[in-house]
Every structure is written in structure tokens, then in C-alpha cells.
Amino acid sequence: MGEFELIEKYFNRAPRRAALGVGDDCALIDVDLGMRLAVSSDMLVEGRHFLSTVSPERLGHKALAVNLSDLAACGATPLAFTLALSLPRADEAFIAPLAQGLFALADAHGIELIGGDTTAGPLNICITAFGQVPPEQVLLRSGARPGHDIWVSGRLGDARLALEVFRGHVTLPGSAFEEVRRAMELPEPRVPLGLALRGVATSAIDLSDGLIGDLGHVMRLSGVGAMVDVDALPRSAVLGAQPVALQHQCLLAGGDDYELLFTAPPSRREAVREAAREAHVAVTCCGVIEAGDTLTIVDAHGAPVPVRLRGFDHFRG
């Protein structure tokens, strides 16, 4: 099977919002009047971002999910995406379920593939996702202010716990392992929550590199410090049964959560909870923005918790 046969068979679908299909030199996309275009691009590299043990269907889901998570963090409505795909060979047994997982998530969010590229090479998936958002309602990393609450969605740490199992550092029974593995391989982008938080949250970021690292981006761009209660961070019963040091590692520096971390004034707490109800996702207040530039980790009693952890860095590991 050649390159163009592959595209036609697995990735060409009837255009909807796109002005063209996937077969022209450029992708053209219609954006509603008065909207600002939001663009996110993420690359998944085998051995760096995913393991060879992941199923192709789950890999297709995750490749798109990580981009939709970025759009969610900006409060953007997803519109379309492009796909650049490097494959060792044109293996239909791999490509068919990959496309199935990709398009199942795309259809769930009403978006379409509008272009991209394919080539032979090491397995590498790069997606660029496009969304739109009213300019005055964009969620940025730079709006946190002292006194604002820090919130997170969903649960944290399970994806890192699954990775520790794969590394042979942790042993879990089958059902518990499948629960955390699902969090690692099938993250749910919080697009509905991002939309519901427009006009409510003052800053937002998706948790891809660990809470410490990603909150650090908000702190730096907002010019603030922060205090986080590690005992308040939401976790599964599986993670909660692990040693405290491992829990802290997974919760604070694990990465791959793809939940939203956001800030809002205390006066907006009920509005935050209403946004969460509207999006059908749990949210947890886990800290407060402070003056200065320091991140302090405390326990439920307010006592400082010494941690020597940092967020994920692609060139440090």
C-alpha cells in the first residue's frame, strides 16, 4: 500500500467545516466572525511519549487528546486538526485501529481532519489542532493573582503510577493496573470544562508535565508564588494505597494527567462548582496563589512538606 492509498483509505473523510478535504497543498478552515484562532501542536514519539505496548487504538486517541487538552486550557472550542504521521511501514493492522481511535475522539468533539503528511520513518505522530475562542474570554497562564484559589480537575497521578508499573518499580493487581493504565493511555481532554470556565477562571494550564512544573509556568508568567496542599490533591484509591513518597512523586511531578489546573478568586467558588457540574467533572480546590515567586508544598495541617521534585523536561527526563 502506497502513501496516497493509505491516506485515501484511512484518513480521507467528507469535509464539514474545512473548505477543502485532505488532498490539497494547504488546509483551509472557516472560523466564526469575531473569534480568535487557537492552535496547538504536539508530537508523540515512540519510547519517549508512549510505550510499544500501547494498543494502536489507544494511541490514536491519546495523540489527539493531548492537543484537545491544550485547547481546553485556553477555553477554545475545537474545530479541526492536521496529522503528520511517520510510520516504519504501511502496516494496515496498525493503521486501521490507530485511525479508529483517532476519529472516535474527533467525532466525540465534532471535529475533522483537514490535512497533514505521511512518511516512512520511526513511529512518530504529530497533530496540530485548531480551535476558536472569543478574544475577551481566552484563558491564559498569566492571569493568576495573590489570593486566588488554585483548582484542579479530575484525579492526578495515576498515569505516572502506571509508568512505574511498566518500569518494574511497582506491582499492582490486574484490575488496579488496568485502572491506572487507562488513565495513562486514554486521557479525557477537559474541553467542556475549559468552555464553562470562560469568564470564571483567571488563568489555566493543562497538566502534562506534572503539577510542580506546570504550576511553575503559571507562577512565572503571572509574577506570583503559590501554596499547594498536597493532601488535598485528588487521587484514586489505587494511588492512595501507595507509600506517601510515591504518592507525592506521582501527584506533584508525574505528568501525563491532562487535567486542568486553573485559578479563580474566592468570590467565584460557586461559579467554579457550577462550571464543573455543567462539564460533568469533579474539581478540587488545592491551594492559593501568593505574593512573591516561591512554591510552597504543605500538608493538611499547613505544615511544610519538603519535596525535591520537578516537572518533566524532555531534555532532562
C-alpha beads as a LAMMPS data file, in Angstrom:
LAMMPS data file: protein, C-alpha beads

317 atoms
316 bonds

1 atom types
1 bond types

-500.0 500.0 xlo xhi
-500.0 500.0 ylo yhi
-500.0 500.0 zlo zhi

Masses

1 110.0

Atoms # bond

1 1 1 0.000 0.000 0.000
2 1 1 1.421 3.385 -1.012
3 1 1 1.286 6.741 0.786
4 1 1 -1.703 8.142 -1.096
5 1 1 -3.647 4.898 -0.929
6 1 1 -3.053 4.903 2.845
7 1 1 -4.392 8.454 3.166
8 1 1 -7.399 7.778 0.972
9 1 1 -8.323 4.548 2.746
10 1 1 -7.850 5.529 6.397
11 1 1 -7.746 9.318 6.736
12 1 1 -9.842 10.925 3.986
13 1 1 -13.371 11.871 5.084
14 1 1 -16.001 14.239 3.744
15 1 1 -15.173 17.844 4.770
16 1 1 -17.522 19.761 7.063
17 1 1 -16.054 22.986 8.430
18 1 1 -12.969 22.655 6.239
19 1 1 -13.173 24.425 2.904
20 1 1 -11.273 21.530 1.296
21 1 1 -10.634 17.870 2.022
22 1 1 -7.214 16.499 2.939
23 1 1 -5.758 16.309 -0.570
24 1 1 -4.705 19.889 -1.403
25 1 1 -1.477 21.802 -0.726
26 1 1 -2.909 23.730 2.226
27 1 1 -5.734 23.168 4.660
28 1 1 -8.379 25.885 4.700
29 1 1 -10.642 26.247 7.712
30 1 1 -13.573 28.553 8.395
31 1 1 -13.582 30.460 11.699
32 1 1 -16.650 32.224 13.039
33 1 1 -16.767 36.018 12.861
34 1 1 -15.334 37.726 15.939
35 1 1 -13.416 34.652 17.075
36 1 1 -9.686 34.217 17.608
37 1 1 -7.967 31.118 16.245
38 1 1 -6.274 28.888 18.868
39 1 1 -3.597 26.470 17.624
40 1 1 -1.881 23.624 19.483
41 1 1 0.765 21.248 18.147
42 1 1 2.053 18.156 19.970
43 1 1 4.352 15.363 18.883
44 1 1 4.263 11.815 20.266
45 1 1 7.488 9.856 19.802
46 1 1 7.684 6.133 20.468
47 1 1 9.848 5.387 23.508
48 1 1 9.587 8.990 24.717
49 1 1 5.858 9.704 24.921
50 1 1 4.375 6.240 24.629
51 1 1 5.436 2.641 25.068
52 1 1 5.406 -0.022 22.366
53 1 1 2.857 -1.926 24.492
54 1 1 0.079 0.612 23.899
55 1 1 -2.662 -0.507 21.527
56 1 1 -2.892 1.433 18.230
57 1 1 -6.490 2.452 19.007
58 1 1 -5.497 3.978 22.342
59 1 1 -2.502 5.630 20.718
60 1 1 -4.738 7.302 18.148
61 1 1 -6.987 8.562 20.957
62 1 1 -4.132 9.942 23.018
63 1 1 -2.412 11.634 20.077
64 1 1 -5.475 13.826 19.568
65 1 1 -6.407 14.081 23.252
66 1 1 -3.195 15.852 24.255
67 1 1 -3.885 18.585 21.698
68 1 1 -7.523 18.962 22.709
69 1 1 -6.327 19.302 26.303
70 1 1 -4.273 22.351 25.270
71 1 1 -7.315 23.883 23.586
72 1 1 -9.335 23.209 26.740
73 1 1 -6.762 25.093 28.800
74 1 1 -7.340 28.148 26.587
75 1 1 -11.125 27.851 26.708
76 1 1 -11.233 27.164 22.976
77 1 1 -13.866 25.234 21.041
78 1 1 -12.104 22.605 18.876
79 1 1 -12.644 22.901 15.115
80 1 1 -10.227 20.684 13.202
81 1 1 -6.768 19.135 13.181
82 1 1 -3.925 18.063 10.916
83 1 1 -1.928 14.845 11.213
84 1 1 1.754 14.316 10.381
85 1 1 2.491 10.611 10.628
86 1 1 5.819 8.806 10.348
87 1 1 5.497 5.016 10.059
88 1 1 8.166 2.306 9.871
89 1 1 5.947 0.546 7.336
90 1 1 2.414 0.746 5.934
91 1 1 1.005 -1.924 8.258
92 1 1 -2.783 -1.918 7.951
93 1 1 -3.155 -3.994 11.123
94 1 1 -1.646 -0.999 12.966
95 1 1 -3.051 1.877 10.901
96 1 1 -6.707 0.787 10.922
97 1 1 -7.151 0.794 14.745
98 1 1 -4.959 3.909 15.047
99 1 1 -7.357 5.756 12.729
100 1 1 -10.339 4.277 14.573
101 1 1 -9.167 5.612 17.937
102 1 1 -8.269 8.973 16.420
103 1 1 -11.603 9.502 14.695
104 1 1 -13.681 8.203 17.611
105 1 1 -12.375 11.060 19.757
106 1 1 -12.601 13.526 16.859
107 1 1 -16.250 12.608 16.296
108 1 1 -16.983 12.928 20.020
109 1 1 -15.848 16.549 19.798
110 1 1 -17.338 17.260 16.371
111 1 1 -14.019 17.982 14.636
112 1 1 -12.382 16.795 11.447
113 1 1 -9.005 16.002 9.922
114 1 1 -8.167 18.651 7.319
115 1 1 -4.655 17.782 6.152
116 1 1 -1.157 16.715 7.116
117 1 1 1.653 14.499 5.897
118 1 1 2.787 10.862 5.915
119 1 1 6.278 9.465 5.545
120 1 1 8.330 6.355 6.203
121 1 1 10.481 6.521 9.320
122 1 1 10.477 5.894 13.073
123 1 1 6.976 5.876 14.597
124 1 1 6.095 9.497 15.294
125 1 1 2.678 11.181 15.452
126 1 1 2.370 14.966 15.295
127 1 1 -1.053 16.590 15.476
128 1 1 -1.875 20.269 15.177
129 1 1 -5.321 21.146 16.497
130 1 1 -7.269 24.323 15.737
131 1 1 -9.943 25.922 17.872
132 1 1 -11.720 29.218 18.274
133 1 1 -12.390 31.405 21.295
134 1 1 -13.765 34.920 21.855
135 1 1 -10.704 37.183 22.310
136 1 1 -12.024 38.623 25.573
137 1 1 -12.558 35.145 27.077
138 1 1 -9.249 33.441 26.303
139 1 1 -7.828 31.579 29.314
140 1 1 -4.110 32.309 29.695
141 1 1 -1.345 31.374 32.111
142 1 1 -0.729 34.984 33.077
143 1 1 -3.894 35.958 34.992
144 1 1 -3.283 34.468 38.465
145 1 1 -3.214 36.997 41.318
146 1 1 -2.425 36.724 45.045
147 1 1 -5.428 35.427 46.956
148 1 1 -6.850 33.441 44.041
149 1 1 -7.764 29.807 44.675
150 1 1 -5.899 27.030 42.852
151 1 1 -8.123 24.294 41.435
152 1 1 -7.522 21.028 39.597
153 1 1 -9.950 18.820 37.698
154 1 1 -10.365 15.059 37.923
155 1 1 -7.697 12.963 39.632
156 1 1 -3.930 13.190 39.428
157 1 1 -1.054 10.758 39.483
158 1 1 -2.494 7.543 38.029
159 1 1 -0.669 7.838 34.704
160 1 1 2.693 8.129 36.470
161 1 1 1.818 5.195 38.706
162 1 1 1.125 3.106 35.597
163 1 1 4.519 4.108 34.206
164 1 1 6.192 2.953 37.419
165 1 1 4.490 -0.428 36.981
166 1 1 5.800 -0.679 33.418
167 1 1 9.271 0.216 34.702
168 1 1 9.088 -2.601 37.221
169 1 1 9.251 -0.303 40.251
170 1 1 5.688 -1.022 41.449
171 1 1 3.496 -4.113 41.392
172 1 1 -0.294 -3.856 41.158
173 1 1 -3.029 -6.495 40.814
174 1 1 -4.642 -6.748 37.381
175 1 1 -7.747 -4.620 37.959
176 1 1 -5.803 -1.857 39.711
177 1 1 -3.168 -1.835 36.982
178 1 1 -5.805 -1.609 34.262
179 1 1 -7.386 1.379 36.051
180 1 1 -4.161 3.398 36.146
181 1 1 -3.099 2.188 32.708
182 1 1 -6.341 3.525 31.294
183 1 1 -5.541 6.937 32.790
184 1 1 -2.147 6.814 31.085
185 1 1 -3.344 5.655 27.673
186 1 1 -6.854 7.156 27.401
187 1 1 -6.760 10.650 28.924
188 1 1 -10.004 12.604 28.696
189 1 1 -9.450 16.165 27.422
190 1 1 -11.457 18.560 29.598
191 1 1 -12.856 20.612 26.732
192 1 1 -16.339 21.107 28.276
193 1 1 -14.756 22.377 31.499
194 1 1 -12.480 24.786 29.638
195 1 1 -15.502 26.240 27.855
196 1 1 -17.500 26.503 31.097
197 1 1 -14.611 28.309 32.819
198 1 1 -14.541 31.173 30.314
199 1 1 -15.266 34.342 32.265
200 1 1 -14.755 32.466 35.556
201 1 1 -11.131 31.321 35.721
202 1 1 -8.324 33.869 35.755
203 1 1 -5.628 31.526 34.463
204 1 1 -5.407 27.925 33.277
205 1 1 -2.964 25.287 32.084
206 1 1 -3.255 21.611 31.307
207 1 1 -1.233 19.229 33.473
208 1 1 1.023 17.453 31.011
209 1 1 4.428 17.739 32.713
210 1 1 3.448 17.464 36.389
211 1 1 1.790 19.906 38.771
212 1 1 5.032 21.436 40.045
213 1 1 6.295 22.171 36.562
214 1 1 3.027 23.354 35.065
215 1 1 2.029 25.489 38.052
216 1 1 5.514 26.938 37.778
217 1 1 4.651 28.214 34.293
218 1 1 1.579 29.988 35.681
219 1 1 3.599 31.458 38.540
220 1 1 6.323 32.751 36.243
221 1 1 4.001 34.327 33.675
222 1 1 1.682 35.762 36.347
223 1 1 4.543 37.008 38.553
224 1 1 3.245 35.239 41.667
225 1 1 4.011 32.496 44.179
226 1 1 1.776 29.669 45.328
227 1 1 0.992 27.318 48.192
228 1 1 -0.355 23.816 47.456
229 1 1 -1.861 21.397 49.967
230 1 1 -0.559 18.010 48.806
231 1 1 -3.102 16.183 50.963
232 1 1 -5.942 17.941 49.125
233 1 1 -4.827 16.769 45.685
234 1 1 -7.420 14.337 44.273
235 1 1 -6.205 10.788 43.787
236 1 1 -7.587 7.332 43.143
237 1 1 -7.861 4.676 45.806
238 1 1 -5.154 2.764 43.931
239 1 1 -2.667 5.615 44.231
240 1 1 -3.831 6.406 47.775
241 1 1 -2.761 2.910 48.863
242 1 1 0.854 3.515 47.812
243 1 1 3.690 4.797 50.051
244 1 1 3.464 8.531 50.728
245 1 1 6.716 9.334 48.911
246 1 1 5.453 7.612 45.761
247 1 1 2.102 9.387 46.037
248 1 1 3.888 12.741 46.208
249 1 1 6.033 11.878 43.197
250 1 1 3.019 10.867 41.111
251 1 1 0.799 13.765 42.219
252 1 1 3.346 16.566 42.029
253 1 1 5.763 15.567 39.287
254 1 1 4.166 12.653 37.449
255 1 1 2.937 14.294 34.269
256 1 1 0.588 12.837 31.653
257 1 1 -2.509 13.726 33.707
258 1 1 -4.099 16.044 31.113
259 1 1 -6.323 17.575 33.743
260 1 1 -6.817 21.337 34.032
261 1 1 -5.156 23.442 36.703
262 1 1 -6.770 26.860 36.986
263 1 1 -7.169 29.814 39.318
264 1 1 -10.159 31.913 40.314
265 1 1 -10.992 34.472 43.035
266 1 1 -12.623 33.072 46.205
267 1 1 -15.749 35.042 45.295
268 1 1 -16.129 32.785 42.236
269 1 1 -16.116 29.447 44.065
270 1 1 -19.758 28.714 43.388
271 1 1 -19.298 29.706 39.739
272 1 1 -16.392 27.243 39.519
273 1 1 -18.512 24.482 41.020
274 1 1 -21.341 25.281 38.606
275 1 1 -18.886 25.100 35.684
276 1 1 -17.766 21.694 36.943
277 1 1 -21.351 20.473 37.204
278 1 1 -22.036 21.723 33.687
279 1 1 -18.959 19.848 32.407
280 1 1 -19.716 16.716 34.467
281 1 1 -16.245 16.634 36.028
282 1 1 -15.065 16.914 39.625
283 1 1 -12.887 19.860 40.627
284 1 1 -10.840 20.309 43.807
285 1 1 -9.516 23.463 45.442
286 1 1 -5.964 22.550 46.439
287 1 1 -4.097 25.770 47.172
288 1 1 -3.814 29.512 46.916
289 1 1 -1.834 31.999 44.870
290 1 1 0.531 34.129 46.975
291 1 1 2.729 37.175 46.527
292 1 1 6.370 36.502 45.714
293 1 1 7.778 33.788 43.475
294 1 1 8.024 30.723 45.727
295 1 1 6.066 27.465 45.551
296 1 1 5.369 26.011 48.988
297 1 1 4.012 22.495 49.461
298 1 1 2.142 21.900 52.737
299 1 1 0.115 19.100 54.310
300 1 1 -3.487 19.210 55.514
301 1 1 -2.331 20.838 58.785
302 1 1 -0.429 23.596 56.984
303 1 1 2.984 22.164 57.826
304 1 1 5.600 22.477 55.079
305 1 1 6.319 19.255 53.181
306 1 1 9.912 19.048 51.944
307 1 1 9.954 17.759 48.371
308 1 1 12.792 17.547 45.884
309 1 1 10.787 17.094 42.734
310 1 1 10.494 18.934 39.449
311 1 1 8.268 18.759 36.435
312 1 1 9.054 16.671 33.375
313 1 1 11.570 18.113 30.906
314 1 1 12.089 16.427 27.529
315 1 1 15.844 17.003 27.648
316 1 1 16.288 16.041 31.313
317 1 1 13.801 13.160 31.596

Bonds

1 1 1 2
2 1 2 3
3 1 3 4
4 1 4 5
5 1 5 6
6 1 6 7
7 1 7 8
8 1 8 9
9 1 9 10
10 1 10 11
11 1 11 12
12 1 12 13
13 1 13 14
14 1 14 15
15 1 15 16
16 1 16 17
17 1 17 18
18 1 18 19
19 1 19 20
20 1 20 21
21 1 21 22
22 1 22 23
23 1 23 24
24 1 24 25
25 1 25 26
26 1 26 27
27 1 27 28
28 1 28 29
29 1 29 30
30 1 30 31
31 1 31 32
32 1 32 33
33 1 33 34
34 1 34 35
35 1 35 36
36 1 36 37
37 1 37 38
38 1 38 39
39 1 39 40
40 1 40 41
41 1 41 42
42 1 42 43
43 1 43 44
44 1 44 45
45 1 45 46
46 1 46 47
47 1 47 48
48 1 48 49
49 1 49 50
50 1 50 51
51 1 51 52
52 1 52 53
53 1 53 54
54 1 54 55
55 1 55 56
56 1 56 57
57 1 57 58
58 1 58 59
59 1 59 60
60 1 60 61
61 1 61 62
62 1 62 63
63 1 63 64
64 1 64 65
65 1 65 66
66 1 66 67
67 1 67 68
68 1 68 69
69 1 69 70
70 1 70 71
71 1 71 72
72 1 72 73
73 1 73 74
74 1 74 75
75 1 75 76
76 1 76 77
77 1 77 78
78 1 78 79
79 1 79 80
80 1 80 81
81 1 81 82
82 1 82 83
83 1 83 84
84 1 84 85
85 1 85 86
86 1 86 87
87 1 87 88
88 1 88 89
89 1 89 90
90 1 90 91
91 1 91 92
92 1 92 93
93 1 93 94
94 1 94 95
95 1 95 96
96 1 96 97
97 1 97 98
98 1 98 99
99 1 99 100
100 1 100 101
101 1 101 102
102 1 102 103
103 1 103 104
104 1 104 105
105 1 105 106
106 1 106 107
107 1 107 108
108 1 108 109
109 1 109 110
110 1 110 111
111 1 111 112
112 1 112 113
113 1 113 114
114 1 114 115
115 1 115 116
116 1 116 117
117 1 117 118
118 1 118 119
119 1 119 120
120 1 120 121
121 1 121 122
122 1 122 123
123 1 123 124
124 1 124 125
125 1 125 126
126 1 126 127
127 1 127 128
128 1 128 129
129 1 129 130
130 1 130 131
131 1 131 132
132 1 132 133
133 1 133 134
134 1 134 135
135 1 135 136
136 1 136 137
137 1 137 138
138 1 138 139
139 1 139 140
140 1 140 141
141 1 141 142
142 1 142 143
143 1 143 144
144 1 144 145
145 1 145 146
146 1 146 147
147 1 147 148
148 1 148 149
149 1 149 150
150 1 150 151
151 1 151 152
152 1 152 153
153 1 153 154
154 1 154 155
155 1 155 156
156 1 156 157
157 1 157 158
158 1 158 159
159 1 159 160
160 1 160 161
161 1 161 162
162 1 162 163
163 1 163 164
164 1 164 165
165 1 165 166
166 1 166 167
167 1 167 168
168 1 168 169
169 1 169 170
170 1 170 171
171 1 171 172
172 1 172 173
173 1 173 174
174 1 174 175
175 1 175 176
176 1 176 177
177 1 177 178
178 1 178 179
179 1 179 180
180 1 180 181
181 1 181 182
182 1 182 183
183 1 183 184
184 1 184 185
185 1 185 186
186 1 186 187
187 1 187 188
188 1 188 189
189 1 189 190
190 1 190 191
191 1 191 192
192 1 192 193
193 1 193 194
194 1 194 195
195 1 195 196
196 1 196 197
197 1 197 198
198 1 198 199
199 1 199 200
200 1 200 201
201 1 201 202
202 1 202 203
203 1 203 204
204 1 204 205
205 1 205 206
206 1 206 207
207 1 207 208
208 1 208 209
209 1 209 210
210 1 210 211
211 1 211 212
212 1 212 213
213 1 213 214
214 1 214 215
215 1 215 216
216 1 216 217
217 1 217 218
218 1 218 219
219 1 219 220
220 1 220 221
221 1 221 222
222 1 222 223
223 1 223 224
224 1 224 225
225 1 225 226
226 1 226 227
227 1 227 228
228 1 228 229
229 1 229 230
230 1 230 231
231 1 231 232
232 1 232 233
233 1 233 234
234 1 234 235
235 1 235 236
236 1 236 237
237 1 237 238
238 1 238 239
239 1 239 240
240 1 240 241
241 1 241 242
242 1 242 243
243 1 243 244
244 1 244 245
245 1 245 246
246 1 246 247
247 1 247 248
248 1 248 249
249 1 249 250
250 1 250 251
251 1 251 252
252 1 252 253
253 1 253 254
254 1 254 255
255 1 255 256
256 1 256 257
257 1 257 258
258 1 258 259
259 1 259 260
260 1 260 261
261 1 261 262
262 1 262 263
263 1 263 264
264 1 264 265
265 1 265 266
266 1 266 267
267 1 267 268
268 1 268 269
269 1 269 270
270 1 270 271
271 1 271 272
272 1 272 273
273 1 273 274
274 1 274 275
275 1 275 276
276 1 276 277
277 1 277 278
278 1 278 279
279 1 279 280
280 1 280 281
281 1 281 282
282 1 282 283
283 1 283 284
284 1 284 285
285 1 285 286
286 1 286 287
287 1 287 288
288 1 288 289
289 1 289 290
290 1 290 291
291 1 291 292
292 1 292 293
293 1 293 294
294 1 294 295
295 1 295 296
296 1 296 297
297 1 297 298
298 1 298 299
299 1 299 300
300 1 300 301
301 1 301 302
302 1 302 303
303 1 303 304
304 1 304 305
305 1 305 306
306 1 306 307
307 1 307 308
308 1 308 309
309 1 309 310
310 1 310 311
311 1 311 312
312 1 312 313
313 1 313 314
314 1 314 315
315 1 315 316
316 1 316 317
